[in-house]
């Protein structure tokens, strides 16, 4: 579950071969011309990925008007990398992370062992194509039997070590430990007791922790929606603000989670999305890689008030721009 920022997982590449770029997506631009960003980036579609991620980011940050930049390579477009180029312009919205914890809290040994075994099982499941999951119990239960067995063990481990997990998530200086704690906390028997811990972890400085916290909250929200008497309330503010993140993984994870959160068409949430994140969603819905563009497109369709069937038909027929245009109109003029 750790985020692989520069390593392409699942791409069949010859040993020692540098992945080539199939698509370059630049986001966060409003004033700075895209041509200046592409020139500073120094690579084009068909080229190998930049040999130094840090040096490429430094060149981008030297472009006038650019405050920060971040590159991420994702998988895959026709066996090639998708290079996401995040740009933060001066004065643009910024998703702020919390400070790096400096404590010494550690996972209980049996939790660390189980989580390590689970990660290996997930890798095997991905290779075998058995990565489907069920979230209806408020936590993930995968189709893959081996991975599912570890997940079922997390229920007991989370109950037995609840306070240690919470302390590790909040205080450990080790991001690997925090990421494991975030994931296992999602299996706590009383979900509402860990919502605040996980919502705080959505702003963790480490992308793996953020990703695991969002996954856990997404599953908990599914349970809460199915049984309101459980008193589960997931606050969506930081998910919406994360759509402004410089990092593609943050934006993608937040959009996927928000698709689940907005299934009931809560008008308050959709209005908040429109007010705070409409330009970001439009950018994402125009991404060339369809699987990555779809979550934002669905959110725009819901903001526009379209029925789910109409959103699906527009997507299938390639009518992205018509949905984007409708989402951008005031509610009374669509």
C-alpha positions in Angstrom: 0.0 0.0 0.0 3.0 2.3 0.0 2.9 4.8 -2.8 5.5 4.1 -5.5 6.2 7.6 -6.7 8.8 6.9 -9.4 8.7 3.2 -9.9 6.2 1.8 -12.3 4.5 -1.2 -10.9 3.1 -3.7 -13.3 4.8 -2.5 -16.4 6.5 -5.3 -18.4 9.9 -3.7 -19.0 13.2 -5.3 -20.0 15.8 -5.4 -17.3 17.7 -2.1 -17.1 15.3 -0.4 -19.5 14.2 3.1 -18.6 10.4 3.4 -19.0 9.3 5.6 -21.8 6.6 8.2 -21.6 3.2 7.6 -23.2 1.4 10.7 -21.9 2.4 13.9 -20.2 -0.3 15.6 -18.1 0.4 19.1 -16.7 -2.0 20.4 -14.0 -2.3 23.4 -11.8 -1.7 25.9 -14.6 -3.7 29.1 -14.7 -1.2 31.9 -15.7 2.0 30.2 -16.6 2.0 29.0 -20.3 2.1 25.2 -20.7 4.8 25.6 -23.3 7.2 27.1 -20.7 6.6 24.1 -18.4 7.2 21.6 -21.3 10.4 23.4 -22.2 11.7 23.3 -18.7 10.6 19.7 -18.3 13.0 18.7 -21.1 11.2 15.5 -22.2 8.3 14.7 -24.6 6.0 11.8 -25.2 8.1 8.9 -26.4 11.2 9.9 -24.5 12.5 8.0 -21.4 11.4 9.3 -18.0 13.8 12.1 -16.7 16.9 10.5 -15.2 16.6 12.7 -12.2 13.2 13.6 -10.8 14.6 16.1 -8.4 16.6 18.0 -11.1 13.5 18.1 -13.3 11.4 19.6 -10.5 14.1 22.2 -9.8 14.0 23.3 -13.5 10.2 23.7 -13.3 10.4 25.7 -10.1 12.8 28.1 -11.8 10.1 29.0 -14.3 8.8 32.5 -13.4 5.4 32.3 -11.5 6.0 28.7 -10.4 6.3 28.1 -6.6 6.6 24.3 -6.4 6.5 21.4 -8.8 6.2 17.6 -8.4 6.6 14.8 -10.9 4.9 11.4 -10.6 5.0 8.4 -13.0 1.9 6.2 -13.1 1.0 3.1 -15.0 0.1 2.7 -17.8 -0.8 3.8 -21.4 0.0 1.1 -24.0 2.8 -0.2 -21.8 4.3 3.3 -21.3 4.5 5.6 -18.3 2.0 8.4 -17.7 4.0 11.4 -16.4 2.0 13.7 -14.2 3.5 17.2 -13.8 2.0 19.1 -10.9 2.6 22.8 -10.8 1.7 25.3 -8.0 1.6 28.9 -9.2 2.0 31.8 -6.9 -1.2 32.5 -5.0 -2.9 29.2 -6.0 -4.8 27.0 -3.5 -2.5 24.7 -1.6 -3.1 21.5 0.3 -1.2 21.7 3.5 0.3 18.7 5.2 0.9 18.3 8.9 4.4 18.4 10.5 6.4 15.2 10.4 5.9 13.4 13.7 9.1 12.8 15.8 7.9 10.3 18.4 9.1 6.7 19.0 5.8 4.9 19.1 6.0 1.5 17.4 3.6 -1.1 16.1 3.1 -4.2 18.2 5.2 -6.9 16.7 2.2 -9.1 15.7 0.6 -6.2 13.8 3.8 -5.5 11.9 4.2 -9.1 11.0 0.6 -9.5 9.8 0.8 -6.3 7.8 4.0 -7.3 6.1 2.4 -10.6 5.1 -0.6 -8.8 3.9 1.5 -6.6 1.6 3.1 -9.7 0.1 -0.4 -11.2 -0.5 -1.6 -8.0 -2.2 1.4 -8.1 -4.6 0.5 -11.7 -5.4 -3.2 -10.8 -5.9 -2.2 -8.0 -8.2 -0.1 -10.3 -10.4 -3.0 -12.8 -10.5 -5.6 -10.2 -11.2 -7.6 -11.0 -8.0 -7.6 -7.5 -6.5 -11.4 -6.9 -6.2 -12.7 -6.0 -2.7 -15.9 -5.7 -0.7 -16.3 -2.6 1.5 -19.8 -3.2 2.9 -18.5 -4.2 6.4 -16.7 -0.9 6.7 -13.4 -2.3 5.8 -11.8 -3.9 2.8 -12.2 -7.7 2.3 -10.4 -8.7 -0.8 -11.4 -11.5 -3.3 -8.0 -13.0 -3.0 -8.3 -15.6 -0.2 -4.7 -15.2 1.1 -5.0 -11.4 1.4 -8.5 -11.7 2.8 -7.2 -14.0 5.6 -4.8 -11.3 6.7 -7.5 -8.7 6.6 -9.8 -10.8 8.8 -7.0 -11.1 11.3 -6.8 -7.2 11.4 -10.2 -7.1 13.1 -8.9 -8.8 16.2 -5.6 -7.1 16.1 -7.2 -3.6 15.8 -9.4 -4.4 18.8 -6.5 -5.7 20.9 -4.1 -2.9 20.1 -6.3 0.0 19.4 -4.5 2.5 21.6 -1.0 1.4 20.3 -2.2 1.8 16.7 -3.6 5.3 17.4 -0.4 6.4 19.1 1.7 5.0 16.3 -0.4 6.8 13.7 -0.1 10.1 15.5 3.4 10.0 16.9 5.7 7.6 15.1 8.6 9.1 13.2 8.6 6.1 10.8 6.2 6.6 7.9 6.1 2.9 7.2 4.8 2.3 10.8 2.2 5.1 10.4 1.0 3.7 7.1 0.5 0.3 8.6 -1.3 1.8 11.6 -3.6 3.7 9.3 -4.6 0.6 7.4 -5.1 -1.6 10.4 -7.1 1.0 12.3 -9.7 0.8 9.6 -10.6 -2.6 11.0 -11.5 -1.4 14.4 -14.8 -3.0 15.6 -16.3 0.4 16.4 -15.6 2.5 13.4 -16.8 5.9 14.7 -14.0 5.7 17.3 -11.2 5.9 14.8 -12.7 8.4 12.3 -11.0 11.4 13.8 -7.6 9.6 13.9 -7.9 8.7 10.2 -9.2 12.1 9.2 -6.1 13.7 10.8 -3.9 11.1 8.9 -5.3 12.3 5.6 -3.0 15.3 6.1 0.0 13.2 7.0 3.3 14.4 5.2 3.8 10.9 3.9 1.8 9.8 0.7 1.5 6.2 1.9 -0.1 7.2 5.1 -2.5 9.6 3.4 -3.5 6.9 0.9 -4.1 4.2 3.6 -6.1 6.7 5.7 -8.3 7.6 2.7 -8.9 3.9 1.8 -9.9 3.2 5.4 -12.3 6.2 5.6 -13.8 5.4 2.3 -14.8 1.9 3.5 -16.0 3.3 6.8 -18.2 5.8 4.9 -19.8 2.9 3.0 -20.8 1.3 6.2 -22.0 4.6 7.7 -24.2 5.3 4.7 -25.8 1.8 4.9 -26.6 2.1 8.6 -27.1 5.7 9.8 -27.8 4.5 13.4 -24.1 3.7 13.8 -23.4 7.4 14.1 -20.5 7.4 11.7 -19.7 10.8 10.2 -16.8 11.4 7.9 -15.9 15.0 7.3 -15.1 15.6 3.7 -13.3 19.0 3.9 -9.8 17.6 3.6 -10.8 15.2 0.8 -12.1 18.2 -1.2 -9.1 20.3 -0.4 -6.8 17.5 -1.5 -8.0 18.0 -5.0 -5.6 21.0 -5.0 -2.6 18.8 -4.0 0.5 19.1 -6.0 0.8 15.3 -6.1 -1.2 13.2 -8.6 -1.7 10.3 -6.1 -3.4 12.7 -3.7 -5.7 14.0 -6.3 -6.5 10.6 -7.7 -7.1 9.0 -4.3 -9.3 11.9 -3.2 -11.4 11.8 -6.4 -12.0 8.1 -6.0 -13.0 8.5 -2.4 -15.3 11.4 -3.2 -17.1 9.3 -5.8 -18.1 6.9 -3.1 -18.9 9.7 -0.6 -21.3 11.4 -3.1 -23.3 8.4 -4.1 -26.3 9.7 -2.1 -26.1 13.1 -3.9 -25.8 15.2 -0.7 -26.5 18.7 -2.0 -24.3 20.3 0.6 -21.3 18.2 -0.4 -21.8 18.8 -4.1 -22.1 22.5 -3.5 -18.9 22.5 -1.5 -17.2 20.6 -4.3 -18.4 23.1 -6.9 -17.3 26.0 -4.8 -13.9 24.8 -3.8 -12.6 22.4 -6.5 -14.4 22.9 -9.8 -11.3 24.0 -11.8 -9.3 21.1 -10.4 -12.0 18.6 -11.3 -12.2 20.0 -14.8 -8.5 19.5 -15.3 -8.6 16.0 -14.0 -11.7 15.1 -16.1 -9.7 16.0 -19.2 -6.8 13.7 -18.5 -6.0 11.5 -21.5 -5.8 8.3 -19.5 -9.4 7.3 -19.2 -9.2 5.4 -15.9 -7.7 8.4 -14.2 -10.1 10.9 -15.7 -13.3 9.0 -14.9 -13.6 9.7 -11.1 -13.5 13.5 -11.7 -15.9 13.2 -14.6 -18.4 11.4 -12.4 -18.1 14.1 -9.8 -18.7 16.8 -12.4 -21.8 14.9 -13.7 -23.2 14.8 -10.2 -22.4 18.5 -9.6 -24.3 19.2 -12.9 -27.3 17.2 -11.5 -27.2 14.5 -14.2 -28.7 11.1 -13.5 -26.1 8.3 -13.2 -27.3 6.7 -16.5 -26.8 10.0 -18.3 -23.3 10.4 -16.9 -22.4 6.9 -18.0 -23.8 7.4 -21.5 -21.9 10.7 -21.9 -18.7 9.0 -20.9 -19.2 6.1 -23.3 -20.0 8.5 -26.2 -17.0 10.7 -25.5 -19.1 13.8 -24.5 -16.8 14.9 -21.8 -16.9 18.6 -22.7 -20.7 18.8 -22.6 -20.8 17.5 -19.0 -17.9 19.8 -18.0 -19.8 22.8 -19.4 -23.0 21.9 -17.6 -21.1 21.5 -14.3 -19.7 25.0 -14.7 -23.1 26.7 -15.0 -25.0 28.0 -12.0 -27.5 25.5 -10.6 -30.5 27.4 -11.9 -29.2 27.7 -15.5 -28.1 24.1 -16.4 
